[in-house]
Amino acid sequence: MQAKEKILNEAVKLFAAQGFAETGTDEIVRKSGVAKGLLFYHYKSKEGLLSAAVAQAWEVIRQSCDVDTDEKVPKRALRTLIKQMIRSLEKDRNYWKVYLAVLMNNGLSQKLHVELKNPSDAYFDTVKALFKEMGKKNPPRWALSFDIHFKGISAGYLTDPGAFPLDEARQMMVDMFTR
């Protein structure tokens, strides 16, 4: 793994665990095992590093929402989407935490000068189209309900992963939205 990746990976872990303000560059370089100058060479500043972490987190979130909508069975596509999103929440928890923390901190997001998107932007149109294909009345309302449920699951899991029944939540969404 290259120094740039090591720095970013450790920064994401620390930002997710401690928060941006509480994480120092000395700690990031110590945990990543690289020279401090490399952090500033690759990212220019701690804010630049957070901006890179947010960009990477958005890519992780977006990829978790990629599903083959040309599949002949829209319910199967929706089940696949739910499973991928829940799996990403579990596997990529630190990226989700960092992204949502910055999304919810207007001052920090403005300071970073990054365009933040609501995570539901990555899947809303897809689920709306799938609900339409499934013959649901008012697909936008179904998509909104899906979004509300997923945000609740995300908040519950990211707040206390050890106590949150992620598998049960995934199955609840599959049952609720693919019937």
N, C-alpha and C positions, 0 to 999 in steps of 0.2 A: 504494500500500500504506500502510495506517495505521501510526502509530508503534507501537501495541501489537503488531501482526503483525511489524513489522521487528525489534523487540526479541526476540520469541519465536523468530523464524527464526534470528537471529544466535546467540542463546543455545543453541539446539539444535545448531548447527554447532560452536560452541566446546565445549559439554559433550561432544559426541561425539568431538571431536578431542583435547581436553586432559583431560577429566574435570571433575567438578563442583568439587572442592576447588581445582583449579588454575586455574579460570576466575574472574576478578574482574569485578565489576559495571562498573568503569571500562572494561575492555576490551569488554564487551558493548555499552555505550552508544556507545563510540567506533566500533566496527564497524557498529553499526546506524544511526549518524548522527542520533541523537535526544538530547534533553536527559536528563541523569541523573535528574532529578526525575520524568520520565515513566515510567521503569522502576519506581520506587517507587510512583507513582500507580496504575499498572496492576497491579502484582504484589506490592506491599508489601515484599518482601524477595527475596533471591536464592533462598531456599528456595521461596517462592511462585512464582517464575519456573520453577524446576525442576518443581514440582508441575504447573504448566500445561503444561510440555513433556511430562511423563509422560502427562498426560491426552490431549494431542494425539497422542502416539505410540500410545497404546492405540487411539484411534479409527482411525488409519492401519492398524494391525495388524488390527483387527476388520474394517475395510472390505476389506482384501485377502483375507479369508476368506469374503466374501459370494459365494455361488454359487446359481444356480437349481437347487435340489434336486428341483423338480417336473419337471425335464427328463426326457423319456422314456428317455433313454439314460444310465444312471448313470456309465458309463465316460467319456462325454464331459464330464459334470459334474465328475468327478474330475480329468480332464486340464485342464479350465478352472481349477479350484481350484489345482492345482499351478502352472500358468503364472502365475496372478494372484499367488500368494504369492511365487514366485521374482522376478517383476517388481517387487513391492513391496520385497522385500529389496534389490534393486539400486537402484530409484528412491528409496526412502525410507530408505536405509541409516543416516543419522544418527538418525532416529527409533527405528529398531530398536536401534541401539547404546545410545542413552540409556535406553530402556525396559529393556533387558536388564541394563545396568549397575546401574540402581536396583533391579531385581528381585533381583539377586545380592548387593546390599549391604543386608543386613537392618537395620543401624543407620540408614542413610540413609532407607530406606523407612519405618521407624518414626518418624523425625524429621519426615518430610513429612506423616504422618498421611493417606496416600492408600491406598486399597484397590488393591493390585496383583494382577493376575490373571496366571496363567501364559499365555503366548501360545497354547499348545495349547488352552486353554479356548475360544478363538475358532473352532477348527475340529474339535475332537475328535468331538463328537456328529455333525457333518455327515459326516465321513469314515466314521464307524461306520455311519451310516444308508446311505451309498452302498455300502459293502462288503456290507451286508446285502442291499440291492437287487441287487447283482451276484452274489448267491448264495454268497459266501465263507463257509466254515465259521469260526465264532468271530470275528465282526466286531470285537469289542473288541480282540482280539489283533492283527488287521490294522491297526486304528486306532493301537494302541500302536507297532507297527512303523513306520507312517507318521510318527508323532510323533518317534520316535527318529531316523529318517532326516532329517527336516526340521530338527530341532535340530542335528544334525551338520553339515548343509549351512549352516545359519545361522551356527554358530560358526566354521566354516572360512572362510566368505565375509567375515564381519564382522571377523575377525582379520587377514586378508590378502587383500583383494578382488582385487588385481592378479595374484595367483598362484593364485587359486581358479577352477577351471573351472565357472562357474555354469551355462552352457548345457548342459554335459555332465551335471552333477548333476540339472538339471531333466529332461533326457531319460531319465536313469537312473530317476528316480522315476516318470515316465510309463510307461516300459517295465515296471518292477517291479510297479506297483500297478494298472495298467489292463489287464493280460493276462487 
